[in-house]
Amino acid sequence: MVMPLFSACSKDDDPTDVDTSNNNGACNTTPSETEGPFPTKNPATLALGDITSDRTGVPMVIAIVVKDKNDNCTPLQGAIVDIWHCDKDGNYSEYGGSGMQSANYSSVHFLRGRQTANSQGAVGFGSIFPGWYSGRAPHIHVHVYNPSGKTLLVTQIAFPKEVCDNVYTNSNIYSSRGRQDTTNESDNVFRDGVINELAVVEGSVGGGYTLTHTIVVEA
């Protein structure tokens, strides 16, 4: 069973005790990516550990560590980390009722949250495994700021295909839509390479998943 790390995500507690090393074993700056058409409109109001809200899906803990390339890849304490992703049906909160997204969720704020990194550069969120929408591989958006609120990096987190295939095929919550129509290799964001954006995702459909990922910024 995946442990609910988000339950410890208070301002004074360490939000995660998951050990995340730099994903490819080197201190390489994480690529900058588009924030997409659905960025969080007022992220400072969403200081949340559990971002699930009323969304249904396979539970997932998201554990992110932020490191500073300019300081020998030491953890960046105090970094502000915003994340957002779609629900099981591929829809985002805060938007909708238009050609970009027909379902109208413009007045709600599910699957969006902000945390401040602890002394290990770590933040943790409780969420669900994201769904997918046509033309994009499954992903999570991340915006990292320094402790003063200056933007350091906007990026995205990619998922291993075999994990996505398992969730979308074997979970009855997702199976009606089937597997994603876009792989990382054909995705317009990830197709230039995902070595520094691909998360480690472990767990099961029945017990939930833990996603661990390191993001390297130049602070």
C-alpha positions in Angstrom: 0.0 0.0 0.0 1.4 3.4 -0.9 1.9 5.6 2.2 0.0 8.9 2.2 3.0 11.2 2.3 0.7 14.2 1.8 -0.7 13.8 5.3 2.6 15.2 6.6 2.6 18.2 4.3 2.2 21.0 6.8 4.3 24.2 6.6 6.5 23.1 9.5 6.9 19.3 8.7 9.0 17.6 6.1 6.5 16.9 3.2 8.2 13.7 2.0 10.7 11.1 3.2 11.0 9.5 -0.2 14.7 9.3 -1.4 14.9 10.8 -4.9 18.2 11.1 -6.6 18.7 12.9 -9.8 16.9 10.8 -12.4 19.8 10.0 -14.7 22.6 10.2 -12.1 24.0 13.5 -13.3 23.5 17.1 -12.4 21.8 18.2 -15.6 19.4 21.1 -15.6 15.8 20.0 -16.2 14.5 21.2 -19.6 12.2 24.1 -19.7 8.8 23.3 -21.2 5.6 25.2 -22.0 3.1 25.7 -19.1 0.4 24.7 -21.6 -3.0 26.2 -22.1 -4.3 25.5 -18.6 -1.9 27.0 -16.0 -3.1 27.7 -12.5 -4.6 31.1 -12.3 -4.0 31.9 -8.6 -1.4 29.3 -7.4 -0.6 31.2 -4.1 -4.1 30.3 -2.9 -3.6 26.6 -3.3 -1.1 25.7 -0.6 -2.3 22.1 -0.4 -0.8 18.7 0.4 -3.7 16.7 -1.0 -4.8 18.1 -4.3 -7.3 15.3 -5.2 -10.5 17.3 -4.3 -13.5 15.3 -5.6 -11.7 13.6 -8.5 -11.8 9.8 -8.7 -8.8 7.7 -9.8 -6.0 5.4 -8.7 -4.3 7.1 -5.7 -0.8 8.5 -6.3 1.7 10.2 -4.1 3.9 12.7 -5.9 7.3 13.3 -4.4 9.5 15.9 -6.0 13.0 17.1 -5.0 14.4 20.4 -6.3 18.2 20.8 -6.6 20.3 23.8 -7.5 22.8 23.2 -10.3 24.6 26.4 -9.4 25.3 25.0 -5.9 26.7 21.5 -6.8 23.1 20.1 -7.0 22.4 20.6 -3.4 18.7 20.6 -2.3 17.0 24.0 -2.7 15.4 24.6 0.6 12.5 27.0 0.4 11.8 26.5 -3.3 8.1 27.0 -4.1 6.7 24.3 -6.3 3.3 24.4 -8.1 1.9 21.3 -9.9 -1.2 20.7 -11.9 -2.5 17.9 -14.1 -5.7 16.6 -15.7 -8.2 14.3 -14.2 -9.0 10.7 -15.3 -11.0 12.0 -18.3 -8.3 14.4 -19.5 -9.9 17.6 -18.2 -8.4 20.4 -16.2 -10.0 22.5 -13.5 -10.2 26.3 -13.8 -11.1 26.0 -17.5 -13.7 24.7 -19.9 -16.8 25.4 -21.9 -14.7 26.2 -25.0 -13.1 24.5 -28.0 -10.0 23.7 -25.9 -12.0 21.7 -23.4 -15.8 21.2 -23.7 -16.3 20.1 -20.0 -16.7 23.3 -18.0 -14.7 23.2 -14.8 -13.9 27.0 -14.7 -15.2 27.5 -11.1 -13.3 24.6 -9.4 -9.7 23.9 -8.6 -9.0 20.2 -8.5 -5.6 18.6 -9.1 -3.7 21.8 -8.5 -1.5 22.7 -5.5 1.6 24.4 -4.1 4.2 23.3 -1.6 7.4 24.8 -0.2 10.5 22.6 -0.2 11.9 21.5 3.1 15.6 21.2 4.0 16.0 18.3 1.7 14.5 20.3 -1.2 11.4 18.0 -1.1 7.7 18.6 -1.6 5.0 16.0 -1.5 1.4 15.9 -2.9 -1.4 13.4 -2.6 -3.3 13.0 -5.9 -4.6 10.5 -8.5 -2.9 9.0 -11.5 -3.6 11.5 -14.3 -5.6 10.5 -17.4 -4.7 11.6 -20.9 -6.1 13.8 -23.7 -5.6 13.4 -27.4 -2.3 14.6 -28.8 -0.4 14.5 -25.5 1.4 11.8 -23.5 0.4 11.6 -19.8 2.2 14.3 -17.9 2.3 16.7 -14.9 3.0 20.4 -15.1 5.5 21.9 -12.7 6.4 25.6 -12.0 9.4 26.1 -9.6 10.1 29.5 -8.0 12.9 30.5 -5.7 12.0 31.3 -2.0 11.4 35.0 -3.0 8.9 34.0 -5.7 11.1 34.5 -8.7 10.4 32.0 -11.5 13.2 29.5 -11.9 11.7 26.9 -14.2 8.5 25.7 -15.9 8.7 22.1 -16.9 6.7 18.9 -17.2 7.0 15.4 -15.8 6.7 12.3 -18.1 5.4 8.9 -17.2 6.8 5.4 -18.2 4.6 4.0 -20.9 4.3 0.5 -19.3 2.9 2.0 -16.1 0.4 4.1 -18.1 -0.6 1.0 -20.2 -1.2 -0.9 -17.0 -3.4 1.7 -15.3 -5.4 2.6 -18.4 -6.0 -1.1 -19.2 -6.5 -2.7 -15.8 -8.2 -0.1 -13.8 -12.0 0.1 -14.4 -11.9 3.8 -13.5 -9.8 4.5 -16.6 -10.4 1.5 -18.9 -13.4 2.9 -20.8 -11.1 5.4 -22.5 -8.3 2.9 -23.1 -4.6 3.6 -23.6 -3.2 7.0 -24.4 -3.0 7.9 -28.1 0.3 9.6 -27.8 3.7 8.2 -26.6 6.5 10.2 -25.1 8.4 9.6 -28.4 5.7 11.2 -30.5 4.6 13.9 -28.0 5.4 17.4 -29.1 6.9 18.3 -25.7 8.8 15.1 -24.9 9.9 13.8 -28.3 13.2 15.6 -28.1 14.1 13.3 -25.2 12.8 12.6 -21.7 15.8 11.4 -19.8 15.7 14.4 -17.4 11.9 14.5 -17.3 10.9 10.9 -16.9 9.6 10.0 -13.4 10.1 6.8 -11.5 6.6 5.5 -10.8 6.1 2.4 -8.6 3.1 0.6 -7.2 0.0 -1.1 -8.5 -3.5 -0.4 -9.6 -4.9 -2.0 -6.5 -2.5 -0.3 -4.0 -1.8 3.0 -5.6 1.4 4.5 -7.0 4.3 6.6 -5.8 5.9 9.0 -8.3 9.4 10.2 -7.5 11.2 12.8 -9.5 14.1 15.2 -9.2 14.1 18.6 -10.8 17.4 20.5 -11.3 17.2 24.3 -11.6 19.7 27.1 -11.8 18.9 29.2 -8.7 
